[in-house]
């Protein structure tokens, strides 16, 4: 059985992740490779319930550490129930956001620092992505793309989203072998071409093991 492959997609709000995830699904279908697509916060019944609490705009009084712990709790269930079992069966898992989001949004955005990494060390239980695709776009450009109602996190001030963006860029510098930056301020097709190239590389590497 081939080794499971774990791919995550990250980016500021409005970076176009949903559109690219649809293209990634088509990519794996054309390769005749089954892939499980999931998201964070969410992915399981329990995790989706936690998601509702986190993103509800009525929860304005939520403390930053409460937010970080809720994300970690949702992730711990997601890893234990879905991600880790799938990888152990040799499946490919593609996740819309993962632990890098918590480090960027709560560690940098909320100013919680390294405590977020410590919390999530327990939550991820050793499940590190093989490839993380970071859709790189300035926060002001990303926010301008959002149509319709925004959730509690999307509604934060631009200054918050700038801190999140800076956090993502620092993570990309820290883990260049895993996190691949993709210029997301281009056409859907141009972004998709870069993503396919990185997917080809990680599939070839997986198949060589």
Residue frames relative to the residue before (quaternion, step in Angstrom):
aa qw qx qy qz dx dy dz
X 1.0000 0.0000 0.0000 0.0000 0.00 0.00 0.00
X 0.4560 -0.6943 0.4852 0.2730 3.58 -0.92 0.91
X 0.5970 -0.5787 0.4278 0.3546 3.51 -1.22 0.58
X 0.5135 -0.6317 0.4814 0.3250 3.56 -1.04 0.77
X 0.2269 -0.7687 0.5887 0.1053 3.55 -1.14 0.71
X 0.1281 -0.8063 0.5770 0.0220 3.56 -0.75 1.11
X 0.0021 -0.8021 0.5928 -0.0719 3.55 -0.56 1.25
X 0.0773 -0.7977 0.5967 0.0400 3.58 -0.91 0.89
X 0.2414 -0.7500 0.6019 0.1301 3.54 -1.22 0.62
X 0.0293 -0.8125 0.5806 -0.0439 3.55 -0.73 1.11
X 0.2822 0.7593 -0.5657 0.1543 3.53 -1.29 0.29
X 0.6217 -0.5311 0.4095 0.4047 3.56 -1.23 0.36
X 0.6384 -0.4958 0.3990 0.4328 3.56 -1.23 0.29
X 0.7951 0.2607 -0.2199 0.5015 3.57 -0.91 0.97
X 0.4534 0.7151 -0.4328 0.3092 3.59 1.24 0.25
X 0.5585 -0.6391 0.3796 0.3681 3.60 1.25 -0.15
X 0.2617 0.8061 -0.4990 0.1807 3.57 1.18 0.46
X 0.6414 0.5503 -0.3320 0.4191 3.59 0.91 -0.90
X 0.6602 0.5067 -0.3001 0.4662 3.57 0.93 -0.92
X 0.6955 0.4696 -0.2808 0.4657 3.59 0.90 -0.91
X 0.5924 0.5592 -0.3683 0.4482 3.60 1.09 -0.57
X 0.6169 0.5332 -0.3397 0.4687 3.59 1.05 -0.72
X 0.6706 0.4859 -0.2959 0.4760 3.58 1.00 -0.82
X 0.6234 0.5300 -0.3378 0.4651 3.58 1.08 -0.70
X 0.6038 0.5462 -0.3508 0.4627 3.59 1.06 -0.72
X 0.6643 0.4944 -0.2987 0.4745 3.57 0.93 -0.91
X 0.5999 0.5719 -0.3490 0.4372 3.57 1.06 -0.78
X 0.7158 0.4412 -0.2589 0.4753 3.58 0.80 -0.99
X 0.5989 0.5492 -0.3589 0.4591 3.59 1.09 -0.61
X 0.6715 0.4923 -0.2902 0.4718 3.58 0.98 -0.87
X 0.6602 0.4745 -0.2969 0.5008 3.57 1.19 -0.56
X 0.3513 -0.7502 0.4727 0.3004 3.56 1.36 -0.14
X 0.4867 0.6247 -0.4467 0.4163 3.53 1.03 0.89
X 0.3785 -0.7288 0.5278 0.2170 3.55 -0.76 1.05
X 0.0021 0.7887 -0.6138 0.0346 3.54 -0.91 0.96
X 0.3198 -0.7222 0.5844 0.1862 3.54 -1.08 0.81
X 0.1498 -0.7925 0.5882 0.0600 3.57 -0.76 1.07
X 0.0648 0.7975 -0.5919 0.0976 3.54 -0.83 1.04
X 0.2677 -0.7777 0.5506 0.1428 3.58 -1.26 0.05
X 0.1810 -0.7540 0.6169 0.1350 3.51 -1.37 0.30
X 0.5050 -0.2624 -0.8205 0.0533 1.45 -1.91 1.56
X 0.5202 0.6184 -0.4670 0.3590 3.57 -1.03 0.76
X 0.4407 0.7276 -0.4775 0.2198 3.52 -1.21 -0.61
X 0.7603 0.1185 -0.0915 0.6320 3.57 1.23 -0.44
X 0.6931 -0.4751 0.3272 0.4323 3.58 -1.23 0.32
X 0.6816 0.4765 -0.2869 0.4755 3.58 0.87 -0.96
X 0.6761 0.5085 -0.2934 0.4452 3.57 0.89 -0.95
X 0.6363 0.5225 -0.3297 0.4620 3.59 1.06 -0.70
X 0.6192 0.5304 -0.3427 0.4667 3.59 1.09 -0.67
X 0.6380 0.5046 -0.3188 0.4864 3.57 1.04 -0.77
X 0.5941 0.5776 -0.3499 0.4371 3.58 1.06 -0.77
X 0.6483 0.5378 -0.3156 0.4369 3.54 0.94 -0.91
X 0.6501 0.5062 -0.3088 0.4752 3.57 1.04 -0.79
X 0.6729 0.5248 -0.2998 0.4265 3.58 0.87 -0.99
X 0.7962 0.3674 -0.1671 0.4506 3.57 0.77 -1.05
X 0.4726 0.6827 -0.4377 0.3449 3.59 1.26 -0.13
X 0.4143 -0.7422 0.4761 0.2256 3.59 -0.62 1.14
X 0.5600 0.6031 -0.3881 0.4147 3.58 1.23 -0.30
X 0.6621 0.5141 -0.2988 0.4561 3.59 1.19 -0.49
X 0.0661 0.8490 -0.5185 0.0778 3.56 0.85 1.01
X 0.6875 0.5100 -0.2861 0.4305 3.58 1.09 -0.68
X 0.3895 0.7458 -0.4725 0.2623 3.61 1.24 0.01
X 0.3844 -0.7242 0.5306 0.2150 3.56 -0.81 1.06
X 0.6294 -0.5657 0.3742 0.3792 3.61 -1.07 0.66
X 0.6827 0.4730 -0.3049 0.4660 3.61 0.90 -0.84
X 0.5849 0.5502 -0.3679 0.4688 3.60 1.10 -0.62
X 0.6431 0.5318 -0.3039 0.4597 3.55 0.97 -0.95
X 0.6758 0.5002 -0.2911 0.4564 3.57 0.87 -0.98
X 0.6767 0.4929 -0.2909 0.4631 3.57 0.95 -0.86
X 0.6293 0.5230 -0.3340 0.4679 3.58 1.06 -0.69
X 0.6286 0.5152 -0.3322 0.4786 3.59 0.99 -0.78
X 0.6730 0.4959 -0.2959 0.4622 3.58 0.92 -0.91
X 0.6363 0.5258 -0.3266 0.4604 3.59 1.02 -0.78
X 0.6369 0.5169 -0.3131 0.4787 3.57 0.99 -0.87
X 0.6736 0.5020 -0.2852 0.4613 3.58 0.97 -0.92
X 0.6259 0.5462 -0.3452 0.4367 3.60 0.94 -0.82
X 0.6677 0.4846 -0.2962 0.4812 3.59 0.97 -0.85
X 0.6335 0.5516 -0.3089 0.4462 3.55 1.02 -0.90
X 0.6719 0.4891 -0.2874 0.4761 3.57 0.92 -0.96
X 0.7078 0.4859 -0.2708 0.4355 3.57 0.80 -1.03
X 0.7614 0.4079 -0.2041 0.4607 3.57 0.92 -0.92
X 0.8246 0.2368 -0.0904 0.5057 3.60 0.94 -0.82
X 0.7537 0.4431 -0.2593 0.4103 3.58 0.47 -1.20
X 0.7230 0.4510 -0.2727 0.4467 3.60 0.62 -1.08
X 0.6587 0.4959 -0.3349 0.4561 3.66 0.84 -0.80
X 0.6478 0.5209 -0.3215 0.4536 3.59 1.01 -0.81
X 0.6659 0.4972 -0.3026 0.4667 3.59 0.92 -0.87
X 0.6469 0.5199 -0.3160 0.4597 3.57 1.04 -0.76
X 0.6658 0.4638 -0.2953 0.5044 3.59 1.23 -0.44
X 0.5628 -0.6317 0.3680 0.3858 3.58 1.30 0.10
X 0.4338 0.7126 -0.4505 0.3179 3.58 1.24 0.32
X 0.4062 -0.6416 0.5799 0.2952 3.53 -1.35 0.29
X 0.0955 -0.7885 0.6071 0.0231 3.56 -0.85 1.03
X 0.0836 -0.7729 0.6285 0.0260 3.56 -0.87 1.02
X 0.0614 -0.8366 0.5438 -0.0261 3.56 -0.55 1.19
X 0.3448 -0.7095 0.5868 0.1827 3.54 -0.94 1.04
X 0.8106 -0.0612 -0.0746 0.5775 3.56 -0.16 1.44
X 0.0641 0.7651 -0.6378 0.0600 3.53 -1.22 0.68
X 0.8481 -0.2045 0.1042 0.4775 3.58 -1.15 -0.52
X 0.5782 0.5860 -0.3870 0.4154 3.63 1.07 -0.57
X 0.5927 0.5678 -0.3618 0.4420 3.58 1.11 -0.63
X 0.6625 0.5023 -0.3118 0.4599 3.58 0.92 -0.88
X 0.6538 0.5062 -0.3206 0.4620 3.57 0.93 -0.86
X 0.6874 0.4767 -0.2816 0.4700 3.59 0.97 -0.87
X 0.7573 0.4150 -0.2230 0.4523 3.59 0.74 -1.06
X 0.7760 0.3072 -0.1893 0.5173 3.60 0.83 -0.90
X 0.6581 0.5106 -0.3196 0.4517 3.60 0.95 -0.80
X 0.7833 0.2839 -0.1389 0.5354 3.57 0.80 -1.04
X 0.6928 0.4954 -0.2905 0.4360 3.59 0.78 -1.00
X 0.7699 0.3249 -0.1688 0.5227 3.58 0.89 -0.97
X 0.4733 -0.7121 0.4188 0.3057 3.58 1.26 -0.11
X 0.4094 0.7361 -0.4541 0.2905 3.59 1.17 0.50
X 0.3530 -0.7980 0.4410 0.2100 3.57 1.30 -0.10
X 0.8529 -0.1938 0.1408 0.4638 3.53 -1.19 -0.70
X 0.4943 0.6647 -0.4401 0.3468 3.62 1.17 -0.31
X 0.6148 0.5548 -0.3438 0.4427 3.59 1.10 -0.67
X 0.6409 0.5123 -0.3168 0.4758 3.58 1.01 -0.79
X 0.6440 0.5250 -0.3198 0.4553 3.59 0.97 -0.85
X 0.6485 0.5233 -0.3116 0.4566 3.58 0.87 -0.97
X 0.7517 0.4337 -0.2206 0.4450 3.54 0.82 -1.03
X 0.4639 0.6437 -0.4563 0.4029 3.57 1.25 -0.11
X 0.6781 0.4572 -0.2723 0.5070 3.55 1.05 -0.79
X 0.6575 0.5490 -0.3125 0.4107 3.59 0.95 -0.88
X 0.7478 0.4229 -0.2412 0.4515 3.61 0.85 -0.91
X 0.2334 -0.8311 0.4860 0.1362 3.59 1.28 -0.24
X 0.7573 -0.4168 0.2034 0.4598 3.56 0.90 0.95
X 0.5395 0.6235 -0.4058 0.3944 3.63 1.25 0.00
X 0.0314 0.7943 -0.6001 0.0887 3.57 -0.17 1.33
X 0.4990 -0.6659 0.4546 0.3176 3.62 -0.86 0.86
X 0.4532 -0.6478 0.5383 0.2921 3.55 -1.20 0.61
X 0.7869 0.0308 0.0175 0.6161 3.55 1.16 -0.70
X 0.0585 -0.7636 0.6422 0.0323 3.54 -1.01 0.90
X 0.1937 -0.7751 0.5962 0.0794 3.54 -0.75 1.12
X 0.1215 -0.8037 0.5814 0.0357 3.57 -0.55 1.19
X 0.2408 -0.7639 0.5856 0.1246 3.57 -0.56 1.19
X 0.1851 -0.8467 0.4982 0.0258 3.51 -0.16 1.41
X 0.2663 0.7359 -0.5860 0.2101 3.56 -0.55 1.22
X 0.5501 -0.6140 0.4474 0.3467 3.58 -1.01 0.78
X 0.5983 -0.6221 0.3722 0.3413 3.61 -0.92 0.88
X 0.6470 0.5224 -0.3339 0.4440 3.60 0.95 -0.80
X 0.6507 0.5004 -0.3047 0.4830 3.58 1.05 -0.75
X 0.6594 0.5201 -0.3021 0.4510 3.56 1.00 -0.84
X 0.6733 0.5035 -0.3009 0.4501 3.57 0.86 -0.95
X 0.6273 0.5528 -0.3317 0.4368 3.56 1.08 -0.71
X 0.6478 0.5369 -0.3088 0.4434 3.59 1.21 -0.48
X 0.5755 0.6262 -0.3792 0.3645 3.60 1.16 -0.50
X 0.1698 -0.7833 0.5939 0.0703 3.54 -0.77 1.11
X 0.8113 0.2889 -0.1980 0.4681 3.56 -1.13 0.65
X 0.7809 -0.3446 0.2528 0.4556 3.53 -1.35 -0.28
X 0.2797 -0.7532 0.5753 0.1530 3.54 -1.10 0.76
X 0.4550 -0.6717 0.5057 0.2933 3.58 -1.11 0.68
X 0.7738 -0.3840 0.2403 0.4426 3.58 -1.33 0.02
X 0.6870 0.4666 -0.2840 0.4792 3.59 1.00 -0.81
X 0.6538 0.5206 -0.3124 0.4516 3.59 0.91 -0.90
X 0.6723 0.5316 -0.2857 0.4287 3.57 1.13 -0.71
X 0.4583 0.6959 -0.4484 0.3233 3.59 1.24 -0.13
X 0.6397 -0.5421 0.3899 0.3806 3.56 -1.24 0.50
X 0.6535 -0.5333 0.3767 0.3829 3.55 -1.24 0.54
X 0.5999 0.5770 -0.3654 0.4166 3.61 1.04 -0.70
X 0.6234 0.5327 -0.3274 0.4694 3.57 1.05 -0.77
X 0.6938 0.4814 -0.2758 0.4592 3.56 0.85 -0.98
X 0.5984 0.5404 -0.3645 0.4659 3.60 1.16 -0.50
X 0.6400 0.5075 -0.3269 0.4754 3.60 1.01 -0.75
X 0.6169 0.5382 -0.3325 0.4681 3.57 1.06 -0.78
X 0.6556 0.5195 -0.3017 0.4574 3.57 0.91 -0.97
X 0.6441 0.5125 -0.3190 0.4699 3.59 0.95 -0.87
X 0.6280 0.5416 -0.3277 0.4526 3.57 1.07 -0.76
X 0.6413 0.5192 -0.3157 0.4684 3.56 0.96 -0.85
X 0.6646 0.5097 -0.3100 0.4499 3.58 0.91 -0.91
X 0.6493 0.5034 -0.3193 0.4723 3.59 1.03 -0.74
X 0.6244 0.5258 -0.3360 0.4699 3.58 1.04 -0.71
X 0.6444 0.5247 -0.3181 0.4564 3.58 1.00 -0.83
X 0.6433 0.5048 -0.3132 0.4830 3.58 1.09 -0.71
X 0.6801 0.5123 -0.2794 0.4438 3.56 1.05 -0.83
X 0.8036 0.1755 -0.0674 0.5647 3.59 1.06 -0.78
X 0.0046 -0.8594 0.5112 -0.0085 3.62 0.65 1.07
X 0.6261 0.5475 -0.3492 0.4316 3.60 1.09 -0.55
X 0.7374 0.3953 -0.2179 0.5024 3.58 1.12 -0.64
X 0.7695 0.3351 -0.1765 0.5142 3.57 0.86 -0.98
X 0.0949 -0.7986 0.5943 0.0066 3.55 -0.65 1.18
X 0.3020 -0.7729 0.5368 0.1526 3.55 -0.68 1.14
X 0.0813 -0.7809 0.6193 0.0092 3.54 -0.90 1.01
X 0.4229 -0.7033 0.5133 0.2510 3.58 -0.68 1.11
X 0.1497 -0.8372 0.5241 0.0444 3.58 -0.36 1.27
X 0.5795 0.5652 -0.3860 0.4425 3.58 1.26 0.11
X 0.5388 0.5637 -0.4143 0.4693 3.55 0.93 1.04
X 0.7126 -0.4130 0.3177 0.4697 3.56 -1.27 -0.17
X 0.6571 -0.5095 0.3887 0.3971 3.56 -1.26 0.49
X 0.6660 0.5240 -0.2977 0.4396 3.56 0.97 -0.92
X 0.6626 0.5069 -0.3094 0.4563 3.59 0.92 -0.87
X 0.6366 0.5137 -0.3201 0.4779 3.57 1.01 -0.83
X 0.6598 0.5382 -0.2966 0.4325 3.56 0.95 -0.95
X 0.6218 0.5465 -0.3386 0.4473 3.58 1.03 -0.75
X 0.6618 0.4983 -0.3038 0.4706 3.59 0.94 -0.89
X 0.6477 0.5212 -0.3155 0.4575 3.57 0.96 -0.89
X 0.6449 0.5235 -0.3224 0.4540 3.60 0.91 -0.86
X 0.6244 0.5428 -0.3388 0.4480 3.58 1.02 -0.77
X 0.6801 0.4712 -0.2892 0.4814 3.58 0.92 -0.87
X 0.6284 0.5256 -0.3330 0.4668 3.59 1.07 -0.70
X 0.6159 0.5406 -0.3399 0.4614 3.58 1.02 -0.81
X 0.6683 0.5231 -0.2998 0.4358 3.56 0.90 -0.98
X 0.7074 0.4574 -0.2803 0.4602 3.58 0.85 -0.93
X 0.6187 0.5311 -0.3439 0.4657 3.60 1.11 -0.58
X 0.6373 0.5164 -0.3218 0.4728 3.57 0.99 -0.83
X 0.6611 0.5053 -0.3039 0.4640 3.57 0.92 -0.89
X 0.6428 0.5229 -0.3186 0.4602 3.59 1.00 -0.82
X 0.7041 0.4840 -0.2669 0.4458 3.55 0.91 -0.94
X 0.6266 0.5425 -0.3328 0.4498 3.57 1.22 -0.38
X 0.5743 0.6114 -0.3744 0.3951 3.58 1.24 -0.39
